[in-house]
Amino acid sequence: MDTATLIAVDSVLRTRSVRGTARVLSRPASTIAAAIARFEAEVSIGLIERAGSGLVASLEAVRLEPAIKQVAQLAQAVSPHHAIKLDALERFIQVASVGSIRRAARTMGLGQPQLTRQLAQLEATLGKTLLQRSSGGSRLTPEGKTFQMRAEALLAVWRELSGASNERFRKAAATARLGSVIPLGYESEIARQLANLAARWLAERPRAPLLVSSTTADQLMAGLKSGLFDVAFLDTARLPDLDGEIVATSPLAVVGVRAGHTSIADALLAAPLAVPSARSGLRQSINEILATYLSNIERDALQMIEIDSIPVILNLVLHHGFVSILPQTSVSRIREDLAQLALPRRHDMNFWLCWPRDGGGATLGAALIAAIAENR
């Protein structure tokens, strides 16, 4: 870690902009992005995510913002224009505290010539003489004393800020990370499966944390590839570059059907259609259904709205006259009297528990599949 990284991270959090920070600090945007990644790795948390054309800070980043601002201000006081490694500050402080480069080098397990070169480089970078060297040892110059106080203050705040990173890293490494498509509601099949899994996992593995996160199919597949998730529930028809097993199947139905409409095409064309976006596996199934039952002209004439929230889609169906295509069993649990038109079983939606082929998710996947089987 270095002072320039701390200053850059604080600026990005304040401006919510990598490019804006790059302009202010006169550094390439790629350098600022690398600084963010370096800081995130050091403290074992994610700081920012891209949202549209801007950036959104994580909740943990918001919590740590005051400490990050403080450490950046101290870094600015230590070296406003140059990147100084915090390791170099530690070594300088050690020399200042014992008054001897030779003794400090022995304490830190370094060669004396190596430490001497590092101190000289630090002074050259700052353009200041920090130590007066003599045969009797090294003593601080007035500028060295000021620098020592600033460096000690910076390192104290940094230790406090980063002190929990080892524990966070240990927990992150030990945690089983399960991603899932977003459940339709608390009574849906996926919600029921996840709740059963979580309860059984805690009972059988109380010291092995399980993290369950719900998002879209696209983001789940990206998360499996990046290592964000170990295993995932997916509602896709196929598993590209993944291994897994089908753990549940649900027939699909057109819901919100108007009275008197008995054909699938008529039911779909009679009202506006509310569907999730193409980032979801369900939408891929819906696209195939629309292509099967509607002509090109009819599909072009559809009134359609995309919403990545099944509860909102259900509200549109229940209260605003929309129709949709949703898993039949899940909808029945949520609202028994909701008018439905069942689709043929060839359109059934499969739920997979899957993991990367070359990752460590196979063992976790097998354990979860066994737990699912015992809950049936």
Residue, then its C-alpha position, 0 to 999 in steps of 0.5 A: m500500500d502507498t500514499a498515492t493509492l489512499i489519496a486516490v481511493d478517497s477521491v473516488l469515493r467522494t466524487r463517485s468517479v474514476r475519470g473525475t479523480a484521474r483528471v483531478l490527480s492528473r493520473p491515467a484512469s487505468t491507474i486510478a482503477a488499479a488503485i481501487a482494486r489494490f485497496e479492495a484486495e488489501v482490506s478484503i472488501g468491495l468499494i464500488e460498483r458500476a451503475g449505469s454511467g456512474l458508480v455506487a459505493s458499497l454499504e461497507a465502503v460508506r461505513l468506512e468513508p470517514a476512516i478512508k478520508q482521515v487516512a487520505q488526509l494523513a497521506q496527503a500530509v506525508s507526501p502530497h505529490h509522490a507515492i510513498k510505500l507504507d513499508a518505507l514509512e515503517r522502516f524509517i520509523q524503526v530507524a528513528s526509534v532505535g537511532s541506528i540504521r544497523r540495529a534497525a536493519r538487524t531487527m527487521g531482517l534486512g541488510q544494512p546497505q539495502l536499508t540505507r538505499q531505501l532511506a536515501q530513496l525516501e529522502a530523494t523522493l520527498g526532497k528532504t533530509l530526514l536523518q543526520r548520519s554519523s559513526g554513532g548512529s542516526r538522529l532526526t533532523p527537524e524535518g525528520k521529526t515532523f515527518q516521523m509524527r505524520a508517518e506514525a499518525l498515518l500508520a496508526v489509522w491505516r492499521e485500524l482501518s485494515g486491521a480487520s482485513n485478515e478476519r474478513f479474508r478468513k471469513a470470506a475464504a471459509t464462507a460457502r457462497l451460493g447465488s440464486v435467481i431471484p425468488l418470486g416471493y416468500e412462498s415460491e419454490i426457490a424461496r422454499q428450497l433456499a430456506n430449507l437449505a439454509a436451515r439444514w446447513l446451519a444445523e449440520r455445519p454451524r461453524a461453516p458460514l453459508l452466504v446466499s445472494s439473489t440476482t439475475a441469471d446473467q450476473l450469476m453466471a458472471g459471478l461463477k466465472s469471477g469467483l464471486f459465487d461457488v455454486a448457483f441456482l439457475d433457471t436457464a435452459r442450458l448450462p454454458d461452460l458449467d457443471g450441475e444437476i437439475v434440482a427442481t422443475s416448474p411448469l409455466a403458465v400465462v397468468g392474468v388471463r382474461a375470461g373467455h380466452t382459452s388459447i395461449a396466443d389470445a391470452l398473450l395478445a389480450a393485455p399488455l405483457a409484463v416480463p423480466s429482462a433478458r438478463s434472466g433465465l425466465r425471460q429466455s424461456i418466455n422468448e421461446i414461448l412467444a416465438t412458438y405461439l405468436s407470429n412475427i407480426e403479432r410479436d411486433a404488436l405486443q405491448m411489453i414492459e420489462i421489469d426485473s422484479i417478480p413482485v412488481i410484475l405480479n402487482l401489474v397482473l393483479h391490479h393493472g390488467f397485465v398478463s405475464i408468463l410465470p412458474q405455475t406452482s409458485v404463482s399458485r402458492i402466492r395467489e390461488d385465485l389468479a387466472q392461469l392458462a397452463l403451458p405444455r410441459r415441453h416448456d417447463m422451466n428447469f432449476w439447476l444447481c451448478w458450478p464452474r467446471d474448473g473450480g472448487g464448487a463441485t464438492l459444495g454442490a454435491a453437499l447442497i444437492a444431498a441436502i435438497a434430496e433429503n428435504r424432498 
